[in-house]
Amino acid sequence: MKAIQLVAIACTSLGILGYGSLLGHGFATCAKLSRSSSWPPLRFQLFSQNNNNPQQQQPFQEWYIDSRIDVRNFLTQRAIQSFMYLCEECRDPHSGKWIEDYFGTQNLLNYHGSGASFTMEVPWDGPLLELLEQPKDVMIVSAKRRGRGQGGWSKNNPYLKDRYVEFKINIEPATLTDRILAVREQLAAEWVSDLAILKKANQAILDSYFQIAKEARTSSTSTASNTVAFERTAVNAINVDTAFGADGSPFRKGSFDLLYNLCTQASIHRLFNSLHSSGDMGNLELLYTFYVDRLNTFFDGDLPFGRADDFIEELLLSSPSVLHGTDGSVVLTDPFGLSEKIIQVRNDIFSEWIEAMTHVPTAHQDSVRKRLLDKQMEAWNEYLGTTTPQPPQQTQPQDGTSSSGDFQ
């Protein structure tokens, strides 16, 4: 756990921007890199050496150690957002307001994006473990009474002021944590099926993408002005209500879109490592520059729907370029091939995320629920220590008979 926390502190909120010192900002710098360079970064090495969880002892996976692209951190974010929505629906907006104030966020309920501030640079259980350790709190809520006069009389009298009443609302962070855990398990179960749908949509994109590319190459009338690279299969899946069922979570469609976007970002991160390992510095520089220039538009902040497809389509429609290295070498970049690789890597990550979501209930038992049980036992022991019942004292009956009550 200490190693994971150490790794998380090294992460940056922008994810791949932390690689800037390694990749540089121009082809001249990129050409100086070689396979002998320090790669992967130290944070990847620390995680692989100190990962004692048998469920996570898998091949090198970037999203496990980068909180920005870790699907489990995003699961925590959406669980808290969904819980706040449920509080609103159940006429308990005060609990949601307390959570929002505690995490220091604004307008979290309407935020459509990944990478919320309270999930950055911490393990995926970090926010809930911190919430669990908070002491009980009391909120003072002021509500306006109906009418201005006594019992609503003389409500149009300008000399009568509005009247308010204050009441207390008890906040128990341990109870809130327990309820959020239940929401997080429900979301994880939903995402298993949603990720499977996304995987099929991703494969359909590959088929459409190859078909359109083939037609463009064989057609003598095709021009470079084409603006459609593939069919938007994922968007169609979002718009089909039957694909999600009628008993889904309140933000299920939004989570579906953001999962697609986050998986695209995680695929790009993995492709960075793959291109560096193979020594393909020209395409590495192209993808890095293309990604960083569009980071705020396609991946960070409050986003419109369909950004994942927009990014891939824009990359597909980019023209190849020739880069000249400082050593006189010439490299031809391949945006089409990079797009194909991103789509292929997304299939692998979708499979990994499906497996990760199936382990969420077990992970809860091993971490947050275990600590929650310890917290409840500590509270119970403290309660028993202050209210230990005393044994009844023996009193002499007023009639002079023996208190033993013999039946001789």
Helices and strands as residue ranges (DSSP letters): H 2-10, G 15-19, H 20-23, H 27-32, H 42-49, G 54-56, G 62-64, H 71-89, H 93-103, G 108-110, G 117-119, H 126-132, E 137-144, G 150-152, E 164-171, H 173-218, H 233-239, G 241-243, H 252-278, H 281-293, H 295-298, H 307-316, E 322-324, E 330-332, H 335-358, H 360-366, H 368-386
